[in-house]
Each structure stands twice: as structure tokens, then as C-alpha cells.
Amino acid sequence: MRMSENRELKTRIIIAIILLAISAVLVTAGVMRGEVFIVFTKAVHICLECIGLG
């Protein structure tokens, strides 16, 4: 493995870890705000409308 390939791989791994951490923080914030219930309620309404019951 060349030096530039090794650096590129490390950069990609660091970016992936940073994005994973940011997404975990945002999911946690959404759960703490009670948005899980809102999302599930909207999903149920959409599904019921798709099958013609809503």
C-alpha cells in the first residue's frame, strides 16, 4: 500500500466516524424531544392511506 492510499483510507475512516457520531447525536436529540412518537404517527397515517383505510 502506498503512502497516499494509506492517507486516503485514514481520511475516509475519520470522515465516516465523524458522520456516525453526528448522526448518533441527532438521533438522540430527536428521541429526547419526543419526535419518535410523531414520526411513528405520521408513518401509520401514510400506511393507512396507501391501503385505503385512512
N, CA and C atoms as a LAMMPS dump frame, in Angstrom:
ITEM: TIMESTEP
0
ITEM: NUMBER OF ATOMS
162
ITEM: BOX BOUNDS ff ff ff
-5.0000000000000000e+02 5.0000000000000000e+02
-5.0000000000000000e+02 5.0000000000000000e+02
-5.0000000000000000e+02 5.0000000000000000e+02
ITEM: ATOMS id mol type element x y z
1 1 1 N 0.839 -1.168 0
2 1 2 C 0 0 0
3 1 3 C 0.892 1.241 0
4 2 1 N 0.592 2.146 -0.882
5 2 2 C 1.391 3.367 -0.957
6 2 3 C 0.968 4.344 0.128
7 3 1 N 1.803 5.34 0.337
8 3 2 C 1.57 6.323 1.387
9 3 3 C 0.286 7.115 1.134
10 4 1 N 0.031 7.515 -0.113
11 4 2 C -1.166 8.307 -0.414
12 4 3 C -2.427 7.468 -0.251
13 5 1 N -2.372 6.183 -0.598
14 5 2 C -3.532 5.312 -0.414
15 5 3 C -3.83 5.124 1.064
16 6 1 N -2.778 4.997 1.871
17 6 2 C -2.947 4.832 3.304
18 6 3 C -3.573 6.091 3.913
19 7 1 N -3.117 7.263 3.478
20 7 2 C -3.657 8.52 3.979
21 7 3 C -5.115 8.675 3.57
22 8 1 N -5.425 8.301 2.328
23 8 2 C -6.808 8.399 1.849
24 8 3 C -7.727 7.478 2.639
25 9 1 N -7.251 6.287 2.95
26 9 2 C -8.05 5.345 3.728
27 9 3 C -8.304 5.885 5.13
28 10 1 N -7.281 6.446 5.754
29 10 2 C -7.442 7.027 7.087
30 10 3 C -8.417 8.197 7.056
31 11 1 N -8.337 9.013 6.02
32 11 2 C -9.251 10.151 5.894
33 11 3 C -10.692 9.679 5.76
34 12 1 N -10.907 8.658 4.955
35 12 2 C -12.267 8.124 4.788
36 12 3 C -12.802 7.543 6.09
37 13 1 N -11.958 6.862 6.828
38 13 2 C -12.384 6.29 8.103
39 13 3 C -12.732 7.394 9.095
40 14 1 N -11.913 8.436 9.149
41 14 2 C -12.181 9.556 10.062
42 14 3 C -13.486 10.247 9.697
43 15 1 N -13.719 10.47 8.413
44 15 2 C -14.965 11.103 7.974
45 15 3 C -16.162 10.23 8.332
46 16 1 N -16.041 8.93 8.141
47 16 2 C -17.135 8.018 8.473
48 16 3 C -17.435 8.04 9.973
49 17 1 N -16.407 8.071 10.793
50 17 2 C -16.608 8.105 12.241
51 17 3 C -17.257 9.415 12.663
52 18 1 N -16.822 10.522 12.072
53 18 2 C -17.412 11.823 12.4
54 18 3 C -18.883 11.863 12.006
55 19 1 N -19.215 11.375 10.822
56 19 2 C -20.618 11.359 10.389
57 19 3 C -21.467 10.451 11.267
58 20 1 N -20.913 9.321 11.676
59 20 2 C -21.633 8.411 12.564
60 20 3 C -21.9 9.072 13.912
61 21 1 N -20.915 9.784 14.438
62 21 2 C -21.087 10.473 15.717
63 21 3 C -22.135 11.576 15.615
64 22 1 N -22.097 12.347 14.535
65 22 2 C -23.084 13.414 14.341
66 22 3 C -24.494 12.835 14.235
67 23 1 N -24.637 11.758 13.489
68 23 2 C -25.966 11.156 13.339
69 23 3 C -26.469 10.587 14.661
70 24 1 N -25.575 10.014 15.468
71 24 2 C -25.981 9.498 16.778
72 24 3 C -26.454 10.632 17.679
73 25 1 N -25.77 11.758 17.628
74 25 2 C -26.176 12.917 18.433
75 25 3 C -27.546 13.423 17.984
76 26 1 N -27.765 13.501 16.692
77 26 2 C -29.05 13.998 16.188
78 26 3 C -30.197 13.036 16.492
79 27 1 N -29.945 11.738 16.388
80 27 2 C -30.985 10.753 16.738
81 27 3 C -31.317 10.854 18.221
82 28 1 N -30.3 10.984 19.053
83 28 2 C -30.528 11.127 20.49
84 28 3 C -31.321 12.395 20.799
85 29 1 N -31.008 13.481 20.135
86 29 2 C -31.748 14.729 20.342
87 29 3 C -33.204 14.567 19.94
88 30 1 N -33.448 13.881 18.839
89 30 2 C -34.825 13.649 18.404
90 30 3 C -35.602 12.784 19.382
91 31 1 N -34.957 11.765 19.914
92 31 2 C -35.612 10.894 20.891
93 31 3 C -35.926 11.676 22.163
94 32 1 N -35.001 12.504 22.592
95 32 2 C -35.215 13.283 23.818
96 32 3 C -36.327 14.307 23.652
97 33 1 N -36.545 14.773 22.437
98 33 2 C -37.613 15.76 22.189
99 33 3 C -38.969 15.097 21.983
100 34 1 N -39.007 13.772 21.93
101 34 2 C -40.271 13.067 21.764
102 34 3 C -40.724 12.978 20.318
103 35 1 N -39.814 13.115 19.387
104 35 2 C -40.182 13.104 17.988
105 35 3 C -40.414 11.695 17.441
106 36 1 N -40.024 10.681 18.208
107 36 2 C -40.243 9.306 17.763
108 36 3 C -41.739 9.048 17.611
109 37 1 N -42.52 9.488 18.585
110 37 2 C -43.971 9.302 18.536
111 37 3 C -44.572 10.01 17.327
112 38 1 N -44.1 11.201 17.038
113 38 2 C -44.613 11.974 15.905
114 38 3 C -44.311 11.252 14.594
115 39 1 N -43.094 10.749 14.452
116 39 2 C -42.702 10.054 13.221
117 39 3 C -43.529 8.785 13.044
118 40 1 N -43.698 8.003 14.119
119 40 2 C -44.488 6.779 14.007
120 40 3 C -45.949 7.084 13.701
121 41 1 N -46.49 8.147 14.278
122 41 2 C -47.881 8.535 13.996
123 41 3 C -48.053 8.899 12.53
124 42 1 N -47.122 9.669 11.988
125 42 2 C -47.199 10.03 10.571
126 42 3 C -47.042 8.806 9.686
127 43 1 N -46.167 7.89 10.068
128 43 2 C -45.968 6.663 9.282
129 43 3 C -47.231 5.827 9.253
130 44 1 N -47.908 5.729 10.376
131 44 2 C -49.153 4.958 10.433
132 44 3 C -50.2 5.594 9.526
133 45 1 N -50.322 6.91 9.57
134 45 2 C -51.303 7.598 8.721
135 45 3 C -50.99 7.386 7.243
136 46 1 N -49.736 7.478 6.873
137 46 2 C -49.355 7.277 5.475
138 46 3 C -49.663 5.85 5.039
139 47 1 N -49.323 4.875 5.883
140 47 2 C -49.574 3.467 5.516
141 47 3 C -51.07 3.197 5.387
142 48 1 N -51.855 3.751 6.296
143 48 2 C -53.295 3.531 6.23
144 48 3 C -53.882 4.187 4.982
145 49 1 N -53.357 5.339 4.589
146 49 2 C -53.843 5.988 3.376
147 49 3 C -53.474 5.179 2.131
148 50 1 N -52.303 4.551 2.161
149 50 2 C -51.864 3.772 0.996
150 50 3 C -52.761 2.558 0.756
151 51 1 N -53.248 1.949 1.824
152 51 2 C -54.098 0.761 1.643
153 51 3 C -55.574 1.125 1.601
154 52 1 N -55.87 2.424 1.697
155 52 2 C -57.245 2.894 1.518
156 52 3 C -58.079 2.926 2.773
157 53 1 N -57.475 2.907 3.942
158 53 2 C -58.246 2.947 5.179
159 53 3 C -58.195 4.3 5.876
160 54 1 N -57.374 5.213 5.378
161 54 2 C -57.156 6.486 6.079
162 54 3 C -57.924 7.581 5.572
